[in-house]
Amino acid sequence: MTGDCTIGAKIVGDRYLLFKNRDLVYEDYKDQCIFEDDIFAVIGIKIGAGIDMGASIGVNRWGLAACNSTVLINSEEAYDVLMERLLRRAKTLDEAYDIVVKSLDSGERYQWGNFVIATPDEVGAIEIGDGVYEIERGSDSIARTNHHLVLSTRDALLRASPEEREAGGPLSASQNRRQIAARMLESARSTQDIIEILSTHAKGKGYDSICRHRTGVRGEDPWLGETSYSYIIEVETKPLDFRIHVAPGNPCSTTYHEVQLDFKTSSEAKGQLIRDFP
């Protein structure tokens, strides 16, 4: 299982910030990461099966970062596998989109989702549905939650069962979260501004809340979940310098840990970072 996520990116001068709140339906989740010569990534999950695979959020040594969110669960392959592929190969938004296009045009199918991509030059979103795909290019910022904006999938999401939406929740709640994130992102200039977005609550702190909390009430919706991790990838682009800020648990009440990412460091140092990752 995985769940609802609020994701986005913003270019600010000679750097960009890419972010994700990872909301999961089960408790005590501990994430894992990979760190190799070309890629750093937090490992994803095959939705509905709970099997670790692919990449949930990551960045490569060429300066491209990406993260994803669920739109609809089905029996197809985890979109995290496709995201890991583009993180390993793509240097630009166009190259990332080309990898998605070639994959789906060849007949490969994935659970429905959104990818947010950031590079030193631009940000964008790639939407994936049932063999279909679309791209949106942002001027300097972009945000997504658990529905598509460009692909015409609204009716399918309204018909979807709670199990197919899982922690993504009702369409209206996802739309509300995206609108809040996009509006706040317009004026964001710093890492602290992104933390404020990721720590934002709606009334009840449920499906329509960027920072989601379990209520602990008996009979609570089993798909509600909670924010298990919050991530911000920060990349200075001239010259390239990489770091990730990680908050285990709800970002409104948990300290972010800053982790420096040096792709030129030794294998031993990379292994130690993986072991120490928050």
N, C-alpha and C positions, 0 to 999 in steps of 0.2 A: 504494500500500500504506500501511496504517497498522498499528496493533497494539494490544498490551495496554496498559491504563492502570489505575492505582489512583487513585480520585477520592474526594472527600468534602468536608464542610463542618462547621464548629462555630461556634455563637454563644457569645461570651464577653463578658458584660456588654453594654456599648454598642458592640460591634463584632462582626464575624464574619470568619472565615478560610475561604476556599474553596481547594482544592488539587488538583493533578493531576501525576502522573508520566506523561510521554508516552513510551511504549516503542515503538520502531519497528524494522522488520526490515532497514532499509538504513542504511548508514553515511554520516556527514558531512552529515546533514540540517540545513538552515538554515531556521528558521521565519520567518514573515512576519506582520505585524500590520496592522490598520486602526485608525484613530483619527479619529472624526468627532464632530460636536456631541452625539450621543446615545449613542454606543457606542464602546468599545474592545474589540478582540478579536484573538486569535491565530488566523490562518486555518487551517481544517481541510483534510482531504484526502479525496478519494473513494477509498474502500478498494478495493484491487485494481487501481486505474488510476493512482494516483499523481498525480492532478490536484488542484491546490489549489482549494478552494471552501468557502464557509460559515465556521463558527466552531468552534474546538476548545475554547476557554475564553475567557471575556470578562465584561464588566460594563457596565451602562448607567448613565446619569446619574441615573436614579431610584432607584438603589441595589440593583438585582437583578443577581446574578452567576450564571453557569452554566458547567458543563464537562461533558464526555461521555466515554464509554468504549464500546468495541466489544463486542458479544455474538456476532453471527454475520454473516459476509460473504455477500452475494448480489449479484445484478445490479441491484438497485433503486437509487434515489437515495441519495446520502450523507446521513446524519442531520445532518451539520454544517450543511446548508442550512436544515433546520428549526430548529436551534439559533440560527442567525443571525437567523431570522425572529422568534423569541420574544425574543431580546435587543433587537431593534429596537422591540418593541411592548409587552412585558409589564412591569408594575410590581410584580406580586405573584405568588406561587406559583399561585394559582387562575387568574390570567390566562395564565400560561405553560402550564398544563395544558390550558386551554380552547383555546389555539392548536394544541396537539398533537392533541386530540380532534377538532377541526374538520378538521384536515388529513387525518387517517387516515379519518374518517368520509366525507370527500368522495371517497375512492378513492386518494389519494396513498399511495405505499409507499416505505419506506426500509429500508436495511440495519438489522439489529437492534442496539439499543444501550441505554445508560443515560444519563440526564441527571441531574446533581445541581444543584439550584437553591438559592440562598441569598438571603434578603432581610433587612432589619433586623428583621423580625418572626418569621421561621421558616425552617427548612430542609426540603428534601424531595427525593425521587427520583422521576423519571418513567421508566418502563420502556416500551420500544417493541419490538414483535415484528412478526409478519406480519399487519398490519392490526389488531393489538390493542395495548392500552396499559393501564397501571395507574399509580397514584400511591401513594407511601408518604410520610407526613409524619413528620419526626423531632421529638423533643422539643427538643433543642438540638444534636444532632449526627447525621450520617448518612454512610455509606461505601458505595461500590460498586467492583466490579472488572469482570470480563468474563463475568458471568452474571446472570440475573434472580433476584430473591428473591420477587417477588409473582406475576409471570406464570408459568404452568405450562409452561416450555420446557425443563426438565431433560432429558427423553428426546431431544428434538431435538438438544440440544448433545452428548449422549453419542454420538449417531449421526453427528455432523458430521465431515467430513474435516479433516485438518490444514490444508488450504488455506482451508476455510471458517472455521476458528478463527484462523488465522494466529498472530500473536504472543500472542493471548489464551491459547493453550495448553490443556492438559487442564482439564476442569471442576474436578477436585479441587484443582489448583494455584490456580485463581481463587478457589475457596472458602476456601482456606487464607489467601491474601493478604487477602481481605476481613475475615476473622475477626481477623487480626492488626491491621489498620488500625482496625477498629471498637473493639477492646479498648483500643488505645493512645489513641484519640481521646477516650475517656470521661474521661481525666484531663488532656487537653491544655488548656493555658491561654494559651499564647504562640506567637508565630511560631517560636521555637526548638523548641518541642514538636512543631510540625507538620513542621519540617525533620527532626527525629529520626525521625518516622514515615516520611517519604519516603526517608530514608537507610537504612532497615532492610533487612537481608539475611536470607534463609533459607539453609540449607546448600546450597552449590553456586552460589548467586546466579543461579538460573535462573528458570523459569516461576513458581515459587511465591515469588519474592523481590520485594518492593515496589521496591527498587532493583536493577535487573537489569543483569548484565554479560555480555558475550560472553566465551567462554573462548579463542577463537582456535584451537581444536583442529580438525585436519583432519577433515572429515566431520561437523562439528557440525550439529545440526538447523538447516535454513535458515530456520525460522520463529521461532527463539529471540529474535533481536533484542537490543536493549539500551535502557536509559533514555537518550533523546536530549535531553530537556529536563524540568525540574521547575519548576512554577509554584505560587505562593501569591498569591491575591488577598486583600488586607486592606482592609476597609471600616470606618471609624469612622462610626457612624450618627447621632450627635448632636453637631454637625451632620455631614452627609455629607462624608467625606474618603476618597480612593481612592489605592491604590498596589498595584503588583504586584512580587513578588520572583521573579526568574528565574535559574535555574542551568542553563547549557548543559552537557549531559553528565550524568554520574552525580552526584547531589546529595551522596553520601557523600564526594566528593573535589573538588567544584567550588564556588566561591564564589557565593553568591546576590547578584545585583545588584538593588537597590531602585530602582524607577521610579515617580515620583510621577505621578498621572493627574489633570489639571485640565481638565475638560470646557469650562471657560469661556476657556481660553487660545486664542490666535490659530491660524489655519490654518497659518501658517508654523511655529509652535512644535510643533503636532501633527505636521507633516511631518518636522521635525527629530527628534522622538521616534521616529517610525517608522524613520528612517534609522539612528538610534543604538541601536535596540532590540537587546539582547544576543543 
